[in-house]
């Protein structure tokens, strides 16, 4: 039986829904109350791929507040992949994704020197007032080397599991040294 562990970073600005995303993915639960993450929180998701193959995602929910960014090098160490989340109703959280991506790329890489694969998630599509267009996100992902992106609603449980399944496929493809398809032209 094969068991593999992958460290997955969940990063982005405060209040974009990182902790709620992790809770929805791991426990299939959603809480309306906001409680700021202090430093980093951890969660484990066990994924049974086949009778012989199990993957463990160790999810690192990194605080989005500016005062914790000095610790990101420690948090990012040995990451296998990353998810950057922004709030589709708050354009500044989208613009700040470049700060998060540059911080990630400057502080950690895969053992072979390649950038850690990073997926972008546009959260809160359950709210009406979108401040970011699909075209903007497509262009941003191409320009900044994201493996893909999709819109999600953690509250309504839209594309949470599907986005992480996509990430799992990308990670497994990279670990078997087969080139994954390019997915940045369209949502996952």
N, C-alpha and C positions, 0 to 999 in steps of 0.2 A: 504494500500500500504506500502510495506517495502522498506526502503531506508537505505543502509549501506555505511559507509565511511571506506576505508582502506588506510593507509599511506604506500606507496611503495617507498623504497629507490632505487636510481639508482646510483651505485658507481663503481669505477675503476680508472685506471690511466688516466692522461690527454691525450687527443687526440685519445682515443679509440672509440669515437662516442656516448657518453652518451647523450649529448644535442641533437644530430641529431636523436638518437633513440626516445627520448621523443617527439620531433617535428614530427617525422614520425608517431608515434603511436597516438598522440593526434590530429594533424592537417593534417596528410597524406601529409606532405611536406618535402623537403630535400633541404638544402642550402650547396653549396660547400665551402663557406668561413668559416674559423675557427675563432671562437670568444670564448676565454677562459671564463669559468664560474667563477665568483667571489663569493666565499662562497657557496651559494645554490640558485637554481632557482626552481620555482614551476609550476606545470601544473595540470589541472584537466581533467580527462576522465570519462564521464558518460556512463555507460553500462546498457542498458535495458535488463534484463535477461528474464523477462516475463511482462505481463500487470501489475502485482502486485509487482514486485521485481526489484529494481534499485540498482546498485552498483556504488559508486563513488570512483575512484582511485585518490588519491592525490599523485602525483608523485614528489618526492624530488630529483632533479638532483644535486648531491653533487660534488663540485669542486674536481678534481683529483690531483691538485698541493699539494705538501708536506706542504706548508705553511698553508694550511687550515685544516690539520688533527687534530690540537688541538681542533677544534670545533665539531668534529664528534659526541661526546657524546650528544651534544645539538641537532644536526640534526637527530640523530638516535632515539631519545626518542619517544616512543609509536608507533614504526614501526610495521606494520602487516606482511610485507614481504620485500624481498630485491632482486634486480637484480644486479649481478656483471658482468661487460662487459670487455672483453679484445679484442685486435686486433690480429687476426690469423697470421698476417704477422710480428708481433713484439713479439718474444718469451718472452722478459722481462715483457711485460704487463700480460702475462699468469702467469709467476712465481710470480708476485706481487699480484695476486688474493688471495694468502694465507694470505698476509699481510692485505688485505681488509676484508677477512672472519674472521680472528682472531680479528681484531679491532671491527668488528660488534658483534661477539659473546661475547667479553669481556665488551661491553658497553650497550647492550640491550638484553632483552629476552621477550617472550610473558608473559602475566599475570600469566599463570600457571607454569612459570619457564622454559619452553622449549625454544630452540633456535628459533629465527625468521627464517621462511622458506626462503631459499635462492636459487635462480636459477642462473646458469652461462650461459652467452651468448658469443659466439665466433663470433665477428663482422668482416666485410670486406672480406667476402668470394667471393666477386666480383673481388678481386685482385688475381692474379695468384700465387704468392709466399707464400704459407702457411708455417709457421715456427713451427706449433704445429700439432701433429697427433690426430686422434680420440681416439686412445688407451691411449695416455697421458691424454686427457681430461676425459675419462671414469674413469681411475684410480684415478685421482685427485678428481673427484666428489664423488667417493665412500669413499675415504680416509678422505675427509673433510666435509661430511654430506650435500652435496647439494641435493635438491629435484629433480634436472634434469638439462639438458643442451641441447643446440642446436646451430647450426651454423645459422648466420643471415647475411643479407646484408641490412643495413639501406638505402644505396644509391639505390639499386634495389628493395627495399621493399620485401625482402624474409624473411619469418618467423617472422616478427615483431609482427603482430596481433596474429598469432598463438601461439607464445611464451607467450604473455600476457594472452591469453585465457587459456593456460595451468596453468599459475600462478593463475589466478582467480579460476579455478577448485580446485587447491590445497588449496587455502585460504578458500574457501567455505566448502570444506571437513573438514578442521581443525576446522572451526567454528560450524560445526554440529556434531563434535566429532566422525566422521567416519574416519577410517584410509585410507588415499589415497594409491594407488598402488605405488610401488617403480618404479621410472623411470630412475635411474642413469645408468643403463646398456646400454642404447641406447639414441640417440638424441631424443628430444621431437618430 
